[in-house]
Amino acid sequence: MEAKAVHQFFLHLIAILLTARLFGELFAHLKSPPVVGDLLAGVLLGPSGLA
C-alpha cells in the first residue's frame, strides 16, 4: 500500500511541474512574466486540484 502512495505522489509532482512549465511558457509567449503562469498553475492545481 505504501508503494502506491509513493507512486501517486510522484505522479502528482510530475503533473504539477509539467503544468507549471506549460503555463510559464504560455505566459512568456504572451509577453508576460513566466512566473505569472507558474502561479496560475499552482492556483489551478491547488489542494483540491489533484484530489
PQR file with spaces between the fields and no chain letter, atoms N, CA, C, O and H, PARSE charges and radii, in Angstrom:
ATOM       1  N    MET     1       0.826   -1.187    0.000 -0.4000 1.5000
ATOM       2  CA   MET     1       0.000    0.000    0.000 -0.0000 2.0000
ATOM       3  C    MET     1       0.872    1.253    0.000  0.5500 1.7000
ATOM       4  O    MET     1       0.503    2.250   -0.620 -0.5500 1.4000
ATOM       5  N    GLU     2       1.990    1.228    0.663 -0.4000 1.5000
ATOM       6  CA   GLU     2       2.858    2.402    0.728 -0.0000 2.0000
ATOM       7  C    GLU     2       3.492    2.692   -0.629  0.5500 1.7000
ATOM       8  O    GLU     2       3.701    3.857   -0.970 -0.5500 1.4000
ATOM       9  H    GLU     2       2.290    0.418    1.167  0.4000 1.0000
ATOM      10  N    ALA     3       3.797    1.673   -1.400 -0.4000 1.5000
ATOM      11  CA   ALA     3       4.372    1.884   -2.727 -0.0000 2.0000
ATOM      12  C    ALA     3       3.386    2.619   -3.623  0.5500 1.7000
ATOM      13  O    ALA     3       3.791    3.427   -4.459 -0.5500 1.4000
ATOM      14  H    ALA     3       3.626    0.727   -1.123  0.4000 1.0000
ATOM      15  N    LYS     4       2.105    2.347   -3.458 -0.4000 1.5000
ATOM      16  CA   LYS     4       1.081    3.035   -4.239 -0.0000 2.0000
ATOM      17  C    LYS     4       1.044    4.517   -3.885  0.5500 1.7000
ATOM      18  O    LYS     4       0.879    5.357   -4.770 -0.5500 1.4000
ATOM      19  H    LYS     4       1.776    1.691   -2.779  0.4000 1.0000
ATOM      20  N    ALA     5       1.194    4.847   -2.617 -0.4000 1.5000
ATOM      21  CA   ALA     5       1.187    6.240   -2.181 -0.0000 2.0000
ATOM      22  C    ALA     5       2.398    6.987   -2.733  0.5500 1.7000
ATOM      23  O    ALA     5       2.284    8.147   -3.128 -0.5500 1.4000
ATOM      24  H    ALA     5       1.328    4.165   -1.898  0.4000 1.0000
ATOM      25  N    VAL     6       3.543    6.336   -2.761 -0.4000 1.5000
ATOM      26  CA   VAL     6       4.751    6.961   -3.313 -0.0000 2.0000
ATOM      27  C    VAL     6       4.580    7.180   -4.811  0.5500 1.7000
ATOM      28  O    VAL     6       4.951    8.230   -5.336 -0.5500 1.4000
ATOM      29  H    VAL     6       3.635    5.394   -2.440  0.4000 1.0000
ATOM      30  N    HIS     7       4.027    6.206   -5.485 -0.4000 1.5000
ATOM      31  CA   HIS     7       3.782    6.319   -6.926 -0.0000 2.0000
ATOM      32  C    HIS     7       2.827    7.483   -7.214  0.5500 1.7000
ATOM      33  O    HIS     7       3.061    8.268   -8.132 -0.5500 1.4000
ATOM      34  H    HIS     7       3.726    5.353   -5.058  0.4000 1.0000
ATOM      35  N    GLN     8       1.775    7.589   -6.443 -0.4000 1.5000
ATOM      36  CA   GLN     8       0.810    8.668   -6.623 -0.0000 2.0000
ATOM      37  C    GLN     8       1.447   10.028   -6.338  0.5500 1.7000
ATOM      38  O    GLN     8       1.162   11.003   -7.034 -0.5500 1.4000
ATOM      39  H    GLN     8       1.584    6.951   -5.696  0.4000 1.0000
ATOM      40  N    PHE     9       2.299   10.097   -5.332 -0.4000 1.5000
ATOM      41  CA   PHE     9       3.000   11.338   -5.018 -0.0000 2.0000
ATOM      42  C    PHE     9       3.841   11.802   -6.205  0.5500 1.7000
ATOM      43  O    PHE     9       3.805   12.978   -6.567 -0.5500 1.4000
ATOM      44  H    PHE     9       2.531    9.305   -4.767  0.4000 1.0000
ATOM      45  N    PHE    10       4.589   10.899   -6.806 -0.4000 1.5000
ATOM      46  CA   PHE    10       5.431   11.280   -7.932 -0.0000 2.0000
ATOM      47  C    PHE    10       4.610   11.632   -9.173  0.5500 1.7000
ATOM      48  O    PHE    10       5.012   12.503   -9.945 -0.5500 1.4000
ATOM      49  H    PHE    10       4.618    9.944   -6.512  0.4000 1.0000
ATOM      50  N    LEU    11       3.489   10.983   -9.375 -0.4000 1.5000
ATOM      51  CA   LEU    11       2.609   11.352  -10.483 -0.0000 2.0000
ATOM      52  C    LEU    11       2.064   12.766  -10.290  0.5500 1.7000
ATOM      53  O    LEU    11       1.996   13.540  -11.245 -0.5500 1.4000
ATOM      54  H    LEU    11       3.163   10.275   -8.748  0.4000 1.0000
ATOM      55  N    HIS    12       1.679   13.102   -9.069 -0.4000 1.5000
ATOM      56  CA   HIS    12       1.200   14.452   -8.780 -0.0000 2.0000
ATOM      57  C    HIS    12       2.323   15.467   -8.967  0.5500 1.7000
ATOM      58  O    HIS    12       2.093   16.547   -9.512 -0.5500 1.4000
ATOM      59  H    HIS    12       1.735   12.473   -8.293  0.4000 1.0000
ATOM      60  N    LEU    13       3.500   15.143   -8.534 -0.4000 1.5000
ATOM      61  CA   LEU    13       4.643   16.037   -8.673 -0.0000 2.0000
ATOM      62  C    LEU    13       4.949   16.308  -10.146  0.5500 1.7000
ATOM      63  O    LEU    13       5.200   17.449  -10.535 -0.5500 1.4000
ATOM      64  H    LEU    13       3.687   14.265   -8.091  0.4000 1.0000
ATOM      65  N    ILE    14       4.926   15.267  -10.949 -0.4000 1.5000
ATOM      66  CA   ILE    14       5.167   15.429  -12.393 -0.0000 2.0000
ATOM      67  C    ILE    14       4.067   16.281  -13.022  0.5500 1.7000
ATOM      68  O    ILE    14       4.351   17.139  -13.858 -0.5500 1.4000
ATOM      69  H    ILE    14       4.723   14.340  -10.634  0.4000 1.0000
ATOM      70  N    ALA    15       2.828   16.053  -12.631 -0.4000 1.5000
ATOM      71  CA   ALA    15       1.717   16.843  -13.175 -0.0000 2.0000
ATOM      72  C    ALA    15       1.870   18.316  -12.810  0.5500 1.7000
ATOM      73  O    ALA    15       1.622   19.187  -13.643 -0.5500 1.4000
ATOM      74  H    ALA    15       2.597   15.356  -11.952  0.4000 1.0000
ATOM      75  N    ILE    16       2.271   18.602  -11.585 -0.4000 1.5000
ATOM      76  CA   ILE    16       2.463   19.982  -11.140 -0.0000 2.0000
ATOM      77  C    ILE    16       3.593   20.638  -11.914  0.5500 1.7000
ATOM      78  O    ILE    16       3.447   21.763  -12.392 -0.5500 1.4000
ATOM      79  H    ILE    16       2.472   17.894  -10.907  0.4000 1.0000
ATOM      80  N    LEU    17       4.713   19.950  -12.043 -0.4000 1.5000
ATOM      81  CA   LEU    17       5.863   20.525  -12.740 -0.0000 2.0000
ATOM      82  C    LEU    17       5.577   20.754  -14.220  0.5500 1.7000
ATOM      83  O    LEU    17       5.947   21.793  -14.767 -0.5500 1.4000
ATOM      84  H    LEU    17       4.832   19.035  -11.656  0.4000 1.0000
ATOM      85  N    LEU    18       4.927   19.799  -14.872 -0.4000 1.5000
ATOM      86  CA   LEU    18       4.612   19.960  -16.287 -0.0000 2.0000
ATOM      87  C    LEU    18       3.602   21.077  -16.522  0.5500 1.7000
ATOM      88  O    LEU    18       3.729   21.839  -17.481 -0.5500 1.4000
ATOM      89  H    LEU    18       4.627   18.955  -14.428  0.4000 1.0000
ATOM      90  N    THR    19       2.606   21.177  -15.659 -0.4000 1.5000
ATOM      91  CA   THR    19       1.609   22.232  -15.802 -0.0000 2.0000
ATOM      92  C    THR    19       2.240   23.600  -15.575  0.5500 1.7000
ATOM      93  O    THR    19       1.958   24.542  -16.315 -0.5500 1.4000
ATOM      94  H    THR    19       2.502   20.558  -14.880  0.4000 1.0000
ATOM      95  N    ALA    20       3.088   23.716  -14.562 -0.4000 1.5000
ATOM      96  CA   ALA    20       3.757   24.985  -14.310 -0.0000 2.0000
ATOM      97  C    ALA    20       4.653   25.363  -15.480  0.5500 1.7000
ATOM      98  O    ALA    20       4.706   26.529  -15.870 -0.5500 1.4000
ATOM      99  H    ALA    20       3.318   22.950  -13.961  0.4000 1.0000
ATOM     100  N    ARG    21       5.343   24.403  -16.031 -0.4000 1.5000
ATOM     101  CA   ARG    21       6.204   24.672  -17.189 -0.0000 2.0000
ATOM     102  C    ARG    21       5.382   25.117  -18.400  0.5500 1.7000
ATOM     103  O    ARG    21       5.748   26.065  -19.096 -0.5500 1.4000
ATOM     104  H    ARG    21       5.299   23.455  -15.714  0.4000 1.0000
ATOM     105  N    LEU    22       4.278   24.430  -18.641 -0.4000 1.5000
ATOM     106  CA   LEU    22       3.408   24.760  -19.769 -0.0000 2.0000
ATOM     107  C    LEU    22       2.832   26.173  -19.619  0.5500 1.7000
ATOM     108  O    LEU    22       2.870   26.965  -20.560 -0.5500 1.4000
ATOM     109  H    LEU    22       3.981   23.660  -18.076  0.4000 1.0000
ATOM     110  N    PHE    23       2.304   26.479  -18.446 -0.4000 1.5000
ATOM     111  CA   PHE    23       1.734   27.805  -18.227 -0.0000 2.0000
ATOM     112  C    PHE    23       2.817   28.879  -18.266  0.5500 1.7000
ATOM     113  O    PHE    23       2.578   29.978  -18.766 -0.5500 1.4000
ATOM     114  H    PHE    23       2.273   25.835  -17.681  0.4000 1.0000
ATOM     115  N    GLY    24       4.000   28.575  -17.748 -0.4000 1.5000
ATOM     116  CA   GLY    24       5.104   29.529  -17.805 -0.0000 2.0000
ATOM     117  C    GLY    24       5.497   29.850  -19.232  0.5500 1.7000
ATOM     118  O    GLY    24       5.713   31.013  -19.573 -0.5500 1.4000
ATOM     119  H    GLY    24       4.195   27.682  -17.343  0.4000 1.0000
ATOM     120  N    GLU    25       5.591   28.829  -20.067 -0.4000 1.5000
ATOM     121  CA   GLU    25       5.923   29.033  -21.478 -0.0000 2.0000
ATOM     122  C    GLU    25       4.815   29.804  -22.198  0.5500 1.7000
ATOM     123  O    GLU    25       5.090   30.666  -23.033 -0.5500 1.4000
ATOM     124  H    GLU    25       5.416   27.884  -19.790  0.4000 1.0000
ATOM     125  N    LEU    26       3.577   29.492  -21.872 -0.4000 1.5000
ATOM     126  CA   LEU    26       2.456   30.186  -22.493 -0.0000 2.0000
ATOM     127  C    LEU    26       2.488   31.676  -22.158  0.5500 1.7000
ATOM     128  O    LEU    26       2.319   32.518  -23.039 -0.5500 1.4000
ATOM     129  H    LEU    26       3.353   28.792  -21.193  0.4000 1.0000
ATOM     130  N    PHE    27       2.703   31.993  -20.897 -0.4000 1.5000
ATOM     131  CA   PHE    27       2.740   33.397  -20.496 -0.0000 2.0000
ATOM     132  C    PHE    27       3.970   34.104  -21.053  0.5500 1.7000
ATOM     133  O    PHE    27       3.896   35.293  -21.362 -0.5500 1.4000
ATOM     134  H    PHE    27       2.841   31.309  -20.181  0.4000 1.0000
ATOM     135  N    ALA    28       5.085   33.419  -21.189 -0.4000 1.5000
ATOM     136  CA   ALA    28       6.268   34.014  -21.803 -0.0000 2.0000
ATOM     137  C    ALA    28       5.987   34.327  -23.268  0.5500 1.7000
ATOM     138  O    ALA    28       6.413   35.360  -23.784 -0.5500 1.4000
ATOM     139  H    ALA    28       5.145   32.452  -20.938  0.4000 1.0000
ATOM     140  N    HIS    29       5.270   33.430  -23.929 -0.4000 1.5000
ATOM     141  CA   HIS    29       4.901   33.648  -25.331 -0.0000 2.0000
ATOM     142  C    HIS    29       3.963   34.850  -25.468  0.5500 1.7000
ATOM     143  O    HIS    29       3.981   35.548  -26.482 -0.5500 1.4000
ATOM     144  H    HIS    29       4.924   32.590  -23.510  0.4000 1.0000
ATOM     145  N    LEU    30       3.148   35.081  -24.444 -0.4000 1.5000
ATOM     146  CA   LEU    30       2.216   36.204  -24.443 -0.0000 2.0000
ATOM     147  C    LEU    30       2.862   37.490  -23.922  0.5500 1.7000
ATOM     148  O    LEU    30       2.170   38.472  -23.652 -0.5500 1.4000
ATOM     149  H    LEU    30       3.133   34.514  -23.621  0.4000 1.0000
ATOM     150  N    LYS    31       4.185   37.479  -23.784 -0.4000 1.5000
ATOM     151  CA   LYS    31       4.964   38.638  -23.322 -0.0000 2.0000
ATOM     152  C    LYS    31       4.631   39.044  -21.888  0.5500 1.7000
ATOM     153  O    LYS    31       4.683   40.226  -21.548 -0.5500 1.4000
ATOM     154  H    LYS    31       4.747   36.682  -24.004  0.4000 1.0000
ATOM     155  N    SER    32       4.295   38.082  -21.064 -0.4000 1.5000
ATOM     156  CA   SER    32       4.072   38.297  -19.639 -0.0000 2.0000
ATOM     157  C    SER    32       5.145   37.536  -18.878  0.5500 1.7000
ATOM     158  O    SER    32       5.746   36.607  -19.419 -0.5500 1.4000
ATOM     159  H    SER    32       4.253   37.122  -21.341  0.4000 1.0000
ATOM     160  N    PRO    33       5.390   37.913  -17.646 -0.5600 1.5000
ATOM     161  CA   PRO    33       6.382   37.156  -16.860  0.2800 2.0000
ATOM     162  C    PRO    33       5.962   35.693  -16.682  0.5500 1.7000
ATOM     163  O    PRO    33       4.818   35.416  -16.321 -0.5500 1.4000
ATOM     164  N    PRO    34       6.876   34.767  -16.933 -0.5600 1.5000
ATOM     165  CA   PRO    34       6.521   33.340  -16.786  0.2800 2.0000
ATOM     166  C    PRO    34       6.080   32.959  -15.381  0.5500 1.7000
ATOM     167  O    PRO    34       5.336   31.993  -15.206 -0.5500 1.4000
ATOM     168  N    VAL    35       6.528   33.702  -14.382 -0.4000 1.5000
ATOM     169  CA   VAL    35       6.150   33.369  -13.010 -0.0000 2.0000
ATOM     170  C    VAL    35       4.645   33.527  -12.808  0.5500 1.7000
ATOM     171  O    VAL    35       4.070   32.873  -11.939 -0.5500 1.4000
ATOM     172  H    VAL    35       7.132   34.486  -14.524  0.4000 1.0000
ATOM     173  N    VAL    36       4.010   34.373  -13.586 -0.4000 1.5000
ATOM     174  CA   VAL    36       2.555   34.517  -13.500 -0.0000 2.0000
ATOM     175  C    VAL    36       1.891   33.206  -13.927  0.5500 1.7000
ATOM     176  O    VAL    36       0.920   32.769  -13.309 -0.5500 1.4000
ATOM     177  H    VAL    36       4.478   34.905  -14.292  0.4000 1.0000
ATOM     178  N    GLY    37       2.406   32.593  -14.962 -0.4000 1.5000
ATOM     179  CA   GLY    37       1.889   31.293  -15.384 -0.0000 2.0000
ATOM     180  C    GLY    37       2.123   30.221  -14.342  0.5500 1.7000
ATOM     181  O    GLY    37       1.263   29.370  -14.112 -0.5500 1.4000
ATOM     182  H    GLY    37       3.195   32.947  -15.464  0.4000 1.0000
ATOM     183  N    ASP    38       3.294   30.260  -13.704 -0.4000 1.5000
ATOM     184  CA   ASP    38       3.573   29.300  -12.638 -0.0000 2.0000
ATOM     185  C    ASP    38       2.591   29.456  -11.484  0.5500 1.7000
ATOM     186  O    ASP    38       2.092   28.469  -10.944 -0.5500 1.4000
ATOM     187  H    ASP    38       3.992   30.951  -13.890  0.4000 1.0000
ATOM     188  N    LEU    39       2.321   30.694  -11.114 -0.4000 1.5000
ATOM     189  CA   LEU    39       1.378   30.942  -10.021 -0.0000 2.0000
ATOM     190  C    LEU    39      -0.030   30.505  -10.390  0.5500 1.7000
ATOM     191  O    LEU    39      -0.739   29.925   -9.568 -0.5500 1.4000
ATOM     192  H    LEU    39       2.726   31.495  -11.553  0.4000 1.0000
ATOM     193  N    LEU    40      -0.436   30.781  -11.618 -0.4000 1.5000
ATOM     194  CA   LEU    40      -1.764   30.369  -12.056 -0.0000 2.0000
ATOM     195  C    LEU    40      -1.891   28.843  -12.061  0.5500 1.7000
ATOM     196  O    LEU    40      -2.930   28.302  -11.682 -0.5500 1.4000
ATOM     197  H    LEU    40       0.140   31.252  -12.285  0.4000 1.0000
ATOM     198  N    ALA    41      -0.849   28.165  -12.485 -0.4000 1.5000
ATOM     199  CA   ALA    41      -0.862   26.698  -12.452 -0.0000 2.0000
ATOM     200  C    ALA    41      -0.997   26.201  -11.017  0.5500 1.7000
ATOM     201  O    ALA    41      -1.709   25.229  -10.762 -0.5500 1.4000
ATOM     202  H    ALA    41      -0.005   28.604  -12.793  0.4000 1.0000
ATOM     203  N    GLY    42      -0.324   26.856  -10.086 -0.4000 1.5000
ATOM     204  CA   GLY    42      -0.430   26.477   -8.682 -0.0000 2.0000
ATOM     205  C    GLY    42      -1.827   26.676   -8.133  0.5500 1.7000
ATOM     206  O    GLY    42      -2.318   25.869   -7.344 -0.5500 1.4000
ATOM     207  H    GLY    42       0.254   27.645  -10.293  0.4000 1.0000
ATOM     208  N    VAL    43      -2.466   27.760   -8.558 -0.4000 1.5000
ATOM     209  CA   VAL    43      -3.839   28.007   -8.109 -0.0000 2.0000
ATOM     210  C    VAL    43      -4.778   26.958   -8.692  0.5500 1.7000
ATOM     211  O    VAL    43      -5.648   26.442   -7.990 -0.5500 1.4000
ATOM     212  H    VAL    43      -2.067   28.416   -9.199  0.4000 1.0000
ATOM     213  N    LEU    44      -4.605   26.644   -9.966 -0.4000 1.5000
ATOM     214  CA   LEU    44      -5.496   25.660  -10.588 -0.0000 2.0000
ATOM     215  C    LEU    44      -5.297   24.260  -10.044  0.5500 1.7000
ATOM     216  O    LEU    44      -6.257   23.499   -9.924 -0.5500 1.4000
ATOM     217  H    LEU    44      -3.899   27.063  -10.536  0.4000 1.0000
ATOM     218  N    LEU    45      -4.061   23.910   -9.714 -0.4000 1.5000
ATOM     219  CA   LEU    45      -3.781   22.568   -9.209 -0.0000 2.0000
ATOM     220  C    LEU    45      -3.642   22.535   -7.691  0.5500 1.7000
ATOM     221  O    LEU    45      -3.089   21.585   -7.136 -0.5500 1.4000
ATOM     222  H    LEU    45      -3.281   24.528   -9.812  0.4000 1.0000
ATOM     223  N    GLY    46      -4.132   23.546   -7.036 -0.4000 1.5000
ATOM     224  CA   GLY    46      -4.021   23.674   -5.580 -0.0000 2.0000
ATOM     225  C    GLY    46      -4.510   22.457   -4.827  0.5500 1.7000
ATOM     226  O    GLY    46      -4.592   21.368   -5.394 -0.5500 1.4000
ATOM     227  H    GLY    46      -4.581   24.317   -7.486  0.4000 1.0000
ATOM     228  N    PRO    47      -4.833   22.625   -3.575 -0.5600 1.5000
ATOM     229  CA   PRO    47      -5.195   21.498   -2.724  0.2800 2.0000
ATOM     230  C    PRO    47      -6.343   20.642   -3.270  0.5500 1.7000
ATOM     231  O    PRO    47      -6.359   19.430   -3.056 -0.5500 1.4000
ATOM     232  N    SER    48      -7.289   21.247   -3.960 -0.4000 1.5000
ATOM     233  CA   SER    48      -8.410   20.458   -4.470 -0.0000 2.0000
ATOM     234  C    SER    48      -8.213   20.017   -5.915  0.5500 1.7000
ATOM     235  O    SER    48      -8.998   19.213   -6.417 -0.5500 1.4000
ATOM     236  H    SER    48      -7.277   22.231   -4.134  0.4000 1.0000
ATOM     237  N    GLY    49      -7.201   20.513   -6.588 -0.4000 1.5000
ATOM     238  CA   GLY    49      -6.998   20.201   -7.993 -0.0000 2.0000
ATOM     239  C    GLY    49      -6.541   18.780   -8.253  0.5500 1.7000
ATOM     240  O    GLY    49      -6.887   18.205   -9.285 -0.5500 1.4000
ATOM     241  H    GLY    49      -6.563   21.166   -6.180  0.4000 1.0000
ATOM     242  N    LEU    50      -5.782   18.208   -7.356 -0.4000 1.5000
ATOM     243  CA   LEU    50      -5.244   16.856   -7.569 -0.0000 2.0000
ATOM     244  C    LEU    50      -5.837   15.836   -6.599  0.5500 1.7000
ATOM     245  O    LEU    50      -5.213   14.812   -6.316 -0.5500 1.4000
ATOM     246  H    LEU    50      -5.501   18.675   -6.518  0.4000 1.0000
ATOM     247  N    ALA    51      -6.999   16.103   -6.106 -0.4000 1.5000
ATOM     248  CA   ALA    51      -7.608   15.205   -5.124 -0.0000 2.0000
ATOM     249  C    ALA    51      -7.991   13.873   -5.697  0.5500 1.7000
ATOM     250  O    ALA    51      -8.514   13.020   -4.979 -0.5500 1.4000
ATOM     251  H    ALA    51      -7.505   16.934   -6.336  0.4000 1.0000
